[in-house]
Amino acid sequence: MAEAIEKNNRNYTFADYIAWPDDNRYEIIGGLVYSMAPGASEVHQAVSVDLIYQFRASLKDKKCKIFHAPFDVLLPEKGELFENSTNIVQPDILVVCDKDKIKQRGCYGPPDLVIEILSPSTAKRDFKDKRRLYQHSGVREYWIVDPVNRAVHIYKLGENGTYGFPEIFAEDEKIKVNLLENELEIDLGIVFSE
C-alpha cells in the first residue's frame, strides 16, 4: 500500500514498532506508518538477487557489509534517541561500512548505500519520501532500480548535503561504485538479463 495507514492518528516511534506483531511488515516515515507489500514479484526478486550477488562477491571479507530486506534501518532526527525514532525503513538492499551501526535489530544510523527496487505500490514513496529521508539522514548514495524501464537512478550526496540530479544508467551499462573500500563495478546486463 503506497499511502500511510491510519493507526490512531498519531506519530509512531521505534518503541511502538518493536511492539507490533511480526506477521506484517511496516515502515515509519516521519511518524506515519506504511504497510509493506506482502511479497515481491519474481522480477523484483531476480533483480535483487543479481545485485546482491555482485556486491557480495566484491565485499567478501571487507569492512563494508551488505544486507537485504527485511532489515530495519533507524534514521532518527537530530537529538532523537533511537528508541524514539520516527523513521524506520526496510530498504531492499543496503551497504554499511561502519560496523558500530549494526545492532541486533538492524542498522542504527544512515547506511553508506541504499538500493530500492521499484514496484507499482512503492514508486512514489521511493522517489519522493524516501529520497528526502535518505538525503536528510546523510545516506551517501541512493539507488532507485526500475525493473520495468530497465534503468538505475543514482543520487549521490554532495558537499552541500543534497542529492541534486541523479545519474541514470541503462540496462547495457556498468556502474562503478567508488564510495566503498574497493573498486566495484555492477554489470546491469546481468541485473536486467531476464
trRosetta pair geometry for C-beta under 8 A, 3 or more apart (Angstrom, degrees):
i j d omega theta_ij theta_ji phi_ij phi_ji
1 5 6.5 67 97 -60 147 103
1 34 7.0 -161 86 -167 87 72
1 35 4.5 43 37 61 114 109
1 37 7.7 164 -3 -80 47 59
1 121 6.4 -43 -69 -172 10 123
2 34 7.8 -20 -167 -150 23 115
2 121 5.1 -150 -51 -176 89 63
2 122 6.4 -170 -103 -89 84 33
2 123 7.8 -28 -113 41 130 63
2 124 5.7 64 -169 46 131 115
2 125 5.9 -163 -153 -24 79 110
3 34 7.8 -170 112 -121 22 87
4 32 4.0 -50 -126 171 143 120
4 33 6.2 103 -163 64 85 48
4 34 5.7 -71 -107 -78 58 74
5 33 5.4 -57 58 98 88 99
5 34 6.8 133 2 -119 86 28
5 35 5.3 56 -26 -24 137 103
6 9 6.2 -8 -154 -61 94 72
7 10 7.6 -79 98 44 77 74
7 12 6.6 20 82 -56 133 132
7 33 5.1 28 6 26 131 147
10 31 7.6 -87 141 169 52 116
11 30 7.7 -87 -130 144 105 56
11 31 2.8 -35 -145 -165 91 140
11 32 7.5 -52 -119 -51 63 49
11 86 5.6 -24 177 -127 111 132
12 16 4.4 -102 -159 69 93 149
12 17 6.6 109 151 -53 114 81
12 28 5.2 -118 87 -124 106 136
12 31 5.6 139 34 -163 52 60
12 32 7.6 109 25 -102 98 6
12 33 5.5 39 20 -58 147 101
12 86 6.8 127 81 -135 47 78
13 16 5.3 108 54 7 62 97
13 17 7.0 -114 110 -7 39 95
13 28 7.5 171 -112 136 13 165
13 31 7.4 -15 -63 -114 60 79
13 83 6.9 50 148 145 121 54
13 84 5.0 -50 -150 -153 142 41
13 85 6.2 122 -159 64 79 40
13 86 5.6 -55 -99 -81 66 65
14 17 5.1 -52 -143 35 38 121
14 18 6.3 32 162 -18 70 102
14 28 7.6 -148 -71 47 53 143
14 74 5.8 10 -87 -117 141 122
14 82 6.3 -33 42 152 162 64
14 83 5.4 -128 78 -149 113 34
14 84 6.9 -25 31 11 95 7
14 85 4.6 44 -25 52 117 93
14 88 5.5 129 -94 -62 83 131
15 18 6.6 -54 -146 34 25 102
15 19 7.0 22 153 -17 57 111
15 83 5.0 53 -61 173 96 90
15 84 6.8 2 -11 -85 112 46
16 19 5.9 -71 -161 36 33 111
16 20 7.0 39 149 -35 68 100
16 28 7.9 106 73 -77 113 154
17 20 6.1 -50 -161 12 34 113
17 26 6.8 -145 -133 83 92 118
17 28 6.0 -107 -75 -14 125 132
17 72 7.9 126 139 -130 139 136
17 88 5.3 14 -94 44 171 164
18 105 7.1 -38 -100 -135 123 143
20 24 7.2 -68 151 63 121 100
20 26 6.8 12 86 18 163 136
21 24 6.7 67 85 19 89 86
24 35 6.8 -51 177 -138 117 94
24 36 7.7 153 170 41 71 88
25 35 7.5 98 83 -168 61 56
25 36 3.7 -39 102 44 107 133
25 70 5.9 -129 -120 -104 129 133
25 90 6.6 -62 -177 27 118 161
26 33 5.5 -22 -168 -164 128 96
26 34 6.5 142 -162 74 71 48
26 35 6.0 -43 -104 -104 76 44
26 36 6.3 -142 -85 -11 21 91
26 88 8.0 49 108 92 84 112
27 33 7.6 147 79 -156 42 49
27 34 4.8 -17 62 61 90 104
27 36 6.3 95 -16 -63 93 96
27 88 6.2 -159 -153 97 57 68
27 89 4.8 33 -147 -118 121 57
27 90 5.9 -128 -82 12 102 84
28 31 6.5 1 179 -124 106 14
28 32 6.8 158 -154 73 64 35
28 33 5.6 -27 -99 -96 79 59
28 34 7.4 177 -86 17 28 78
28 85 8.0 127 87 120 124 81
28 86 6.1 -112 141 -178 117 50
28 87 6.4 -145 102 -115 82 20
28 88 4.6 42 40 38 97 90
28 89 7.8 -121 51 -61 49 56
29 32 5.9 -28 67 59 69 90
29 34 6.5 16 10 -7 104 123
29 87 5.9 40 -125 -124 47 78
29 89 6.8 45 -75 -74 93 102
29 125 7.6 170 5 -161 160 109
29 129 5.3 65 149 164 159 125
29 130 7.2 -92 -106 -78 144 64
29 133 5.9 -93 -143 -66 106 148
30 86 6.0 16 -165 130 17 114
30 87 6.7 34 -46 -79 40 89
30 129 7.8 -107 0 -156 117 109
30 133 7.7 -125 -38 -89 87 112
31 86 4.0 -24 -65 -164 73 126
34 125 6.8 97 -141 -125 162 157
36 90 6.7 -19 -88 54 146 131
37 40 6.9 98 94 -79 125 52
37 119 6.2 -39 -26 93 161 156
37 121 5.4 130 -77 67 114 141
37 122 6.9 -89 -24 -36 116 112
40 44 3.9 -122 179 97 108 133
40 45 5.2 138 104 -55 118 81
40 48 7.2 20 145 -8 165 144
40 117 7.7 48 -144 85 131 129
40 119 7.1 -134 -133 -70 75 141
41 44 4.5 101 52 5 77 104
41 45 7.0 -142 94 -4 42 87
41 119 6.7 153 0 -120 110 113
42 45 5.8 -56 -150 38 30 112
42 46 6.3 31 154 -21 66 107
43 46 5.7 -54 -146 35 31 111
43 47 6.3 29 157 -16 65 106
43 147 4.9 131 147 160 117 151
43 194 6.5 -164 -122 88 78 149
44 47 6.1 -58 -149 38 27 108
44 48 6.2 27 154 -19 63 112
44 92 7.9 -122 -178 -127 100 138
44 117 5.3 134 -146 121 84 134
44 119 6.0 -7 -83 -76 138 108
44 147 6.5 -121 -81 -15 54 155
45 48 5.6 -59 -147 38 29 114
45 49 6.2 28 158 -19 66 107
46 49 5.9 -55 -145 36 28 109
46 50 6.4 25 157 -16 63 108
46 194 5.2 45 132 -38 158 147
47 50 6.0 -59 -149 38 28 109
47 51 6.4 25 156 -16 65 108
47 117 5.5 143 96 -132 129 137
47 145 6.0 163 161 141 136 141
47 147 5.2 -114 -45 -89 150 115
47 191 5.7 49 -143 -177 74 88
47 192 7.3 21 -107 -82 98 58
48 51 6.0 -59 -149 38 28 108
48 52 6.2 25 157 -17 65 110
48 68 6.6 99 179 -146 116 134
48 92 5.7 -117 -110 173 114 116
48 93 6.5 175 -146 -48 84 112
48 117 5.8 -90 -67 -23 91 155
49 52 5.8 -56 -143 39 29 110
49 53 6.1 34 156 -25 64 107
50 53 5.7 -51 -146 32 28 115
50 54 6.7 24 158 -15 62 105
50 190 5.4 179 -168 132 122 91
50 191 4.6 165 110 -111 133 54
50 193 7.4 163 -109 18 154 104
51 54 6.1 -61 -152 37 30 105
51 55 6.3 22 156 -11 67 110
51 93 5.9 -108 112 -37 128 169
51 115 6.4 -158 157 141 155 167
51 145 7.2 -97 -61 -71 148 160
51 186 6.9 12 -131 -146 75 130
51 191 5.9 46 -63 -115 78 115
52 55 5.9 -61 -145 43 30 107
52 56 5.7 31 159 -23 68 113
52 66 6.3 155 -143 142 76 139
52 68 5.8 -27 -93 -60 134 134
52 93 6.1 -150 -77 -114 85 126
53 56 5.9 -56 -139 37 23 111
53 57 6.4 27 161 -23 61 106
54 57 6.1 -51 -148 29 27 111
54 58 6.9 15 158 -7 59 109
54 184 7.8 118 149 -178 92 106
54 186 5.3 107 123 -123 149 76
54 187 6.8 -167 -112 28 145 79
54 190 6.8 132 -62 84 126 141
54 191 7.7 -58 -5 -65 141 96
55 58 6.1 -72 -158 43 31 104
55 59 5.8 6 160 -4 72 121
55 66 4.8 115 122 -85 126 151
55 93 7.3 141 14 179 158 134
55 95 6.6 -130 -167 -80 137 121
55 184 7.1 44 -120 -174 58 148
55 186 7.5 -3 -61 -91 76 109
56 59 6.0 -69 -133 48 27 99
56 60 6.4 53 163 -56 65 87
56 66 5.6 -105 -78 46 72 142
57 60 6.4 -27 -154 -12 24 114
58 62 7.7 -14 134 -3 62 147
58 180 7.6 85 126 105 122 152
58 182 6.3 -163 174 87 97 118
58 184 4.3 86 168 -112 166 110
59 62 4.8 -105 -161 45 57 122
59 64 5.3 -90 -137 89 118 91
59 65 6.7 146 154 -111 134 29
59 66 5.7 134 54 -20 156 104
59 95 7.3 -151 -88 -135 155 114
59 180 7.1 -83 -92 -171 99 145
59 182 7.8 177 -95 41 51 115
59 184 7.7 1 -51 -87 79 143
62 65 8.0 -177 82 -66 78 53
62 180 7.7 53 138 170 150 111
62 181 5.7 178 -175 64 121 126
62 182 6.2 -107 -113 -1 147 121
63 97 5.7 46 119 -158 102 79
63 99 7.3 -104 -168 -38 77 102
63 181 5.5 84 41 -21 110 156
64 95 5.5 22 174 177 115 104
64 96 6.8 168 -152 85 69 33
64 97 4.1 -32 -94 -95 88 80
64 112 6.8 -65 -129 37 119 146
64 180 5.2 -84 14 -145 166 102
64 181 5.8 -180 -10 6 110 104
65 95 7.1 169 83 -151 35 61
65 96 5.7 -19 59 62 85 84
65 97 7.9 162 14 -89 62 34
65 99 7.5 78 -2 -98 124 79
65 102 7.1 8 59 -65 141 150
66 93 6.7 -14 -168 -168 100 96
66 94 7.3 159 -152 85 55 42
66 95 5.3 -27 -97 -97 70 79
67 71 4.5 -146 153 138 123 177
67 93 7.4 156 84 -155 48 49
67 94 5.2 -15 61 62 94 90
67 95 7.8 169 19 -86 72 31
67 96 6.9 14 2 3 115 109
67 107 7.1 -173 41 -42 154 118
68 71 6.4 118 85 -4 23 124
68 92 6.5 -16 -151 162 82 51
68 93 5.2 -20 -104 -99 80 66
68 94 7.7 170 -86 20 35 68
69 90 4.7 88 -126 156 104 100
69 91 6.5 -149 -58 94 101 34
69 92 5.3 -57 -4 -120 119 35
69 93 7.7 -76 -10 -52 81 41
70 90 5.1 -26 -140 -154 68 141
71 90 6.3 132 54 -143 44 81
71 91 7.6 -40 68 54 95 72
71 94 6.9 -133 88 32 129 119
71 106 5.4 141 172 -126 67 94
71 107 6.9 53 146 -9 104 98
72 88 5.8 -21 -158 -169 102 102
72 89 7.8 130 -154 72 53 32
72 90 6.2 -42 -93 -85 44 84
72 105 5.7 -29 58 152 136 80
72 106 3.2 -120 71 -43 80 161
72 107 7.1 -168 100 30 57 65
73 88 7.1 153 74 -156 48 51
73 89 5.1 -26 61 66 103 80
73 90 7.0 162 11 -90 87 32
73 91 6.2 20 -2 -1 142 99
73 94 6.5 135 -72 -63 136 168
73 106 5.9 -128 -66 157 36 125
73 107 4.6 -7 -114 64 76 108
73 110 7.9 54 180 -121 118 35
73 111 6.3 -62 -126 -23 135 107
73 114 7.7 -16 -59 -106 177 122
74 82 5.3 62 135 -153 153 91
74 85 4.7 114 -167 60 101 171
74 87 7.0 113 -164 90 49 72
74 88 5.5 -16 -100 -103 67 79
74 105 7.9 41 -28 108 122 111
74 106 6.6 124 -14 88 87 120
74 107 7.0 -169 25 93 68 57
74 108 5.1 -5 56 -120 116 61
74 109 7.3 7 81 -28 80 35
75 85 6.7 128 64 -164 35 128
75 87 4.1 -57 70 108 91 126
75 88 7.6 180 21 -81 74 32
75 89 7.0 6 3 11 118 105
75 109 7.4 85 -107 -143 57 21
75 110 6.2 59 -115 -77 101 73
75 133 6.3 105 94 171 155 103
75 134 7.9 -99 -110 -96 162 46
75 137 4.2 -44 -159 -111 123 147
76 80 3.9 -153 -179 87 108 106
76 81 6.8 -142 -133 91 159 15
76 82 5.7 -111 -38 -97 134 45
76 84 7.0 69 -129 80 120 74
76 85 3.9 -97 -84 -101 83 96
76 86 7.7 88 -127 21 60 60
76 87 6.7 -176 -84 43 26 99
77 80 4.3 76 56 -8 76 131
77 85 7.6 157 5 -131 66 65
77 86 7.0 4 -14 37 109 100
77 87 7.3 116 -42 0 73 119
80 84 5.2 -130 -172 93 89 104
80 85 5.8 115 130 -93 123 56
80 86 7.3 -84 -164 5 159 85
81 84 4.6 74 60 18 86 105
81 85 7.4 -110 99 -39 46 72
82 85 5.4 -17 -158 -26 40 117
82 108 5.4 -17 -119 -145 140 117
85 88 6.2 108 110 -56 115 86
87 133 5.9 170 -148 -153 134 125
87 137 7.3 -153 118 -73 154 131
89 130 6.6 109 -130 -121 154 105
89 133 7.1 129 -36 114 142 150
91 94 4.8 98 72 -53 132 104
91 111 7.4 -97 29 23 149 147
91 114 4.6 -116 -120 -157 161 99
91 115 6.5 110 165 59 116 46
91 116 5.8 -95 -146 -74 83 77
92 115 5.6 -74 73 104 100 81
92 116 5.5 125 6 -127 107 39
92 117 4.7 64 -59 7 175 94
92 145 7.9 -86 66 34 151 119
93 114 7.5 146 87 -163 59 42
93 115 3.9 -3 62 56 104 115
93 117 7.8 67 -1 -28 100 100
94 107 6.6 -98 115 -10 151 159
94 111 4.1 -100 -175 -113 115 174
94 113 6.6 162 -156 89 53 61
94 114 5.1 -10 -106 -108 89 66
94 115 7.1 -159 -72 22 43 73
95 111 6.1 121 67 172 41 114
95 112 5.4 -57 99 65 89 99
95 113 4.1 17 42 50 108 106
95 180 6.7 -52 152 -91 149 117
96 99 7.6 119 125 -88 106 35
96 101 5.5 -133 -166 77 130 125
96 102 6.0 141 103 -59 151 100
96 107 5.6 -160 -77 -120 146 128
96 111 4.8 -85 -79 -129 80 84
96 112 6.2 146 -118 4 31 89
97 112 4.9 40 1 -31 104 145
97 180 7.0 -178 -78 -130 125 69
97 181 6.8 142 -133 -32 125 103
98 101 4.7 74 91 -8 101 109
98 109 7.4 -38 76 88 134 135
98 112 7.8 137 -2 -46 85 103
99 102 5.7 -51 -162 25 52 113
101 107 5.3 23 142 -160 104 79
101 108 5.5 -157 -161 61 65 64
101 109 4.6 -102 -127 52 115 111
101 111 7.5 171 123 -90 151 55
102 106 7.8 -103 -143 149 57 26
102 107 6.0 -30 -97 -101 58 68
102 108 7.9 -173 -77 17 11 80
103 106 6.5 1 63 57 85 41
103 107 7.5 153 23 -101 79 18
103 108 5.3 38 -3 -15 125 116
105 108 8.0 64 73 -57 95 99
107 111 5.7 9 163 -66 163 93
109 137 8.0 165 -171 176 49 108
110 134 7.3 116 -138 -152 110 64
110 137 4.5 155 -80 136 115 101
110 138 4.5 -171 20 77 164 84
110 139 4.7 -141 -168 -70 114 64
110 140 7.8 126 136 -16 122 68
111 114 5.5 119 68 -64 123 84
111 139 6.0 22 65 -125 70 99
112 139 7.4 117 179 -156 11 64
112 140 5.1 -14 -165 30 63 122
112 141 7.1 20 146 27 66 90
112 179 6.1 179 166 133 113 123
112 180 7.2 120 119 -87 145 72
113 139 7.3 110 -112 -179 17 96
113 140 6.6 -48 -69 68 61 93
113 141 4.6 -7 -114 68 83 104
113 142 7.7 -179 -156 -78 53 32
113 143 7.1 22 -177 -5 97 105
113 177 7.5 0 -95 -153 159 122
113 179 6.6 149 -62 76 109 132
113 180 7.5 -40 -17 -61 136 99
114 134 5.7 -123 41 -123 146 138
114 139 5.2 -22 -1 -165 117 147
114 141 7.4 179 29 96 60 60
114 142 5.2 -7 64 -117 98 72
114 143 7.1 -169 95 30 50 70
115 142 8.0 165 -84 -164 35 46
115 143 4.4 -12 -111 68 78 111
115 144 7.9 173 -156 -82 55 23
115 145 6.2 29 -175 -17 101 113
116 122 7.3 -131 177 133 119 129
116 126 4.5 -172 124 -137 148 120
116 130 6.3 82 -48 111 158 158
116 142 7.7 4 5 -175 101 89
116 143 7.3 176 28 91 59 61
116 144 5.5 -14 68 -114 96 68
116 145 7.1 -170 92 23 44 78
117 145 4.6 -27 -110 69 68 113
117 147 6.5 37 -172 -30 100 109
118 122 6.7 -162 -147 82 51 92
118 123 4.9 43 -154 -98 108 85
118 126 6.0 -138 -98 52 75 158
118 144 6.3 54 -50 178 101 92
118 145 6.5 -150 2 86 80 54
118 146 5.0 12 23 -107 138 61
118 147 6.7 -155 62 14 87 79
118 148 7.3 -73 93 9 122 100
119 122 5.0 56 54 26 87 101
119 123 7.0 -139 73 -43 35 79
120 123 6.3 -30 -140 -11 25 115
122 125 5.2 -68 -162 51 65 110
122 126 5.3 66 140 -29 92 106
123 126 5.8 -59 -144 36 27 110
123 127 6.2 12 165 -8 65 111
124 127 6.3 -64 -144 43 25 101
124 128 5.8 -12 171 13 65 120
124 129 7.8 50 129 0 71 98
125 128 6.5 -71 -127 54 20 88
125 129 4.8 -33 -153 39 66 119
125 130 5.9 65 146 -17 74 101
126 129 7.9 -4 -40 53 12 79
126 130 5.2 -25 -131 40 39 132
126 131 7.2 68 153 -36 46 88
126 144 5.6 127 147 -125 118 113
127 130 7.8 57 13 49 15 92
127 131 5.9 -7 179 -18 30 130
127 144 6.5 55 -85 -123 71 164
128 131 6.3 -66 -142 32 5 108
128 132 6.7 -3 161 -11 51 110
129 132 6.0 -62 -154 37 26 109
129 133 6.2 22 154 -16 65 111
130 133 5.4 -54 -142 40 36 113
130 134 5.9 33 160 -18 70 106
130 142 7.8 167 132 -159 94 136
131 134 6.1 -55 -142 39 26 106
131 135 6.2 27 157 -18 62 109
131 142 6.3 146 -122 123 68 156
131 144 7.7 -32 -76 -51 107 128
131 155 6.5 103 -144 -7 102 167
131 163 6.8 -78 -178 15 99 161
132 135 5.8 -59 -148 38 27 111
132 136 6.0 25 157 -17 65 112
133 136 5.8 -58 -144 40 27 111
133 137 6.0 18 160 -13 65 115
134 137 5.9 -61 -140 43 27 107
134 139 3.9 -45 -173 32 92 136
134 142 4.7 105 116 -85 153 136
134 155 7.7 112 96 83 126 132
135 139 7.1 -62 -65 45 28 89
135 142 7.4 -69 -57 -9 72 145
135 155 7.3 -66 -76 144 101 138
135 157 6.8 161 -133 -103 67 93
135 161 7.4 99 172 156 85 68
135 162 6.1 26 -169 -137 128 49
135 163 5.0 -90 -99 -25 119 105
138 157 6.8 57 -156 -130 47 164
138 161 7.6 -50 -98 -141 74 88
139 142 5.5 76 109 -64 126 96
139 157 6.9 164 89 -45 46 128
140 156 7.1 -5 161 -152 66 67
140 157 5.0 -99 -137 25 42 121
140 179 5.4 154 125 -156 137 154
141 154 6.4 -16 -166 -167 103 96
141 155 7.0 152 -157 81 50 56
141 156 5.5 -13 -104 -105 80 68
141 157 7.2 -108 -61 -1 42 85
141 177 7.9 -167 71 -142 173 89
141 179 5.7 -167 -19 10 126 153
142 154 7.4 152 80 -156 47 48
142 155 4.4 -9 60 58 98 108
142 163 6.8 -46 36 -109 119 138
143 152 5.7 -16 -165 -172 105 106
143 153 7.1 147 -158 77 51 52
143 154 5.3 -15 -102 -102 77 75
143 155 7.7 -161 -72 24 32 70
144 152 7.1 156 78 -159 47 55
144 153 4.4 -7 56 56 100 105
144 155 7.7 46 -7 -8 98 102
144 166 7.6 -52 30 -124 107 162
145 151 8.0 177 -153 95 47 42
145 152 5.2 -17 -105 -107 68 85
145 191 7.6 -108 -147 168 132 138
146 149 4.5 -2 126 47 125 98
146 150 7.1 -60 98 1 81 13
146 151 4.9 1 56 60 113 80
146 152 7.2 -168 20 -81 76 34
146 153 7.1 56 -17 -10 111 97
147 150 6.9 20 -165 -80 33 53
147 192 7.4 173 -138 -112 64 89
150 170 6.9 42 116 -167 90 65
150 171 3.8 -9 156 -63 118 122
150 188 7.7 114 173 165 84 115
150 192 4.5 83 -144 -144 102 150
151 168 5.8 1 180 -174 122 97
151 169 6.5 156 -160 79 68 48
151 170 5.7 -31 -104 -106 85 49
151 171 7.0 -73 -70 -42 51 72
152 168 7.2 160 80 -153 47 50
152 169 4.6 -10 56 56 97 102
152 175 6.6 -54 81 -58 147 145
152 188 6.5 -136 -6 -102 122 129
152 191 8.0 28 -51 100 125 159
153 166 4.1 29 -176 145 89 159
153 167 7.6 150 -158 74 46 43
153 168 5.5 -17 -101 -101 67 79
154 166 5.6 140 62 -165 37 93
154 167 4.7 -19 60 58 102 93
154 168 7.7 -177 17 -80 74 31
154 169 6.9 36 -10 -6 113 108
154 175 7.0 143 -51 -144 148 133
155 163 3.8 -5 -175 -160 114 130
155 164 7.5 159 -149 59 83 59
155 166 5.0 -59 -70 -96 69 91
156 163 6.7 128 58 -144 30 70
156 164 7.7 -23 63 49 72 104
156 167 7.5 27 -10 0 109 109
157 161 6.8 -13 -170 -142 100 32
157 162 7.4 155 -145 82 61 13
157 163 6.2 -45 -90 -87 49 63
158 161 7.1 -52 75 15 72 20
158 162 5.7 -13 41 64 108 63
158 163 7.2 157 -4 -114 89 13
158 164 5.7 60 -27 -13 132 121
163 166 7.2 -3 157 -73 115 73
169 173 4.6 -129 -167 79 95 134
169 175 5.4 -70 -66 -74 172 103
169 188 6.0 177 134 -41 115 152
170 173 5.3 95 57 -5 68 111
170 188 7.1 155 108 103 37 153
171 188 5.3 -148 -150 136 34 113
171 189 6.8 92 156 -91 71 48
171 191 7.8 -138 -139 76 71 92
171 192 4.1 -84 -138 73 106 155
172 188 6.8 -46 -2 85 7 106
172 189 5.8 44 -129 -78 48 95
173 188 5.4 27 65 30 62 130
174 185 5.0 15 170 177 119 108
174 186 6.6 162 -161 78 65 45
174 187 5.3 -24 -107 -102 93 57
174 188 6.7 -156 -89 6 36 82
174 189 7.9 -33 -69 1 78 96
175 185 6.8 159 77 -158 43 57
175 186 4.4 -8 55 54 100 102
175 188 6.8 80 -15 -41 97 103
176 183 7.3 -35 -157 -162 96 85
176 184 7.4 133 -161 82 49 51
176 185 5.4 -25 -99 -101 60 81
177 180 5.6 25 132 10 109 112
177 183 7.9 137 69 -168 69 39
177 184 4.2 -22 55 77 112 105
177 185 7.1 -165 11 -83 80 28
177 186 6.4 67 -31 -17 112 102
178 183 7.5 -5 -107 -118 60 65
180 184 5.8 17 55 6 135 128
186 191 7.0 30 166 -38 103 130
187 190 4.5 67 95 5 105 107
187 191 7.0 169 98 -11 56 87
188 191 4.9 -51 -142 40 49 116
188 192 5.6 15 166 6 80 108
189 192 6.8 -65 -131 54 20 85
189 193 6.4 54 154 -74 56 88
190 193 5.6 -21 -150 -30 29 121
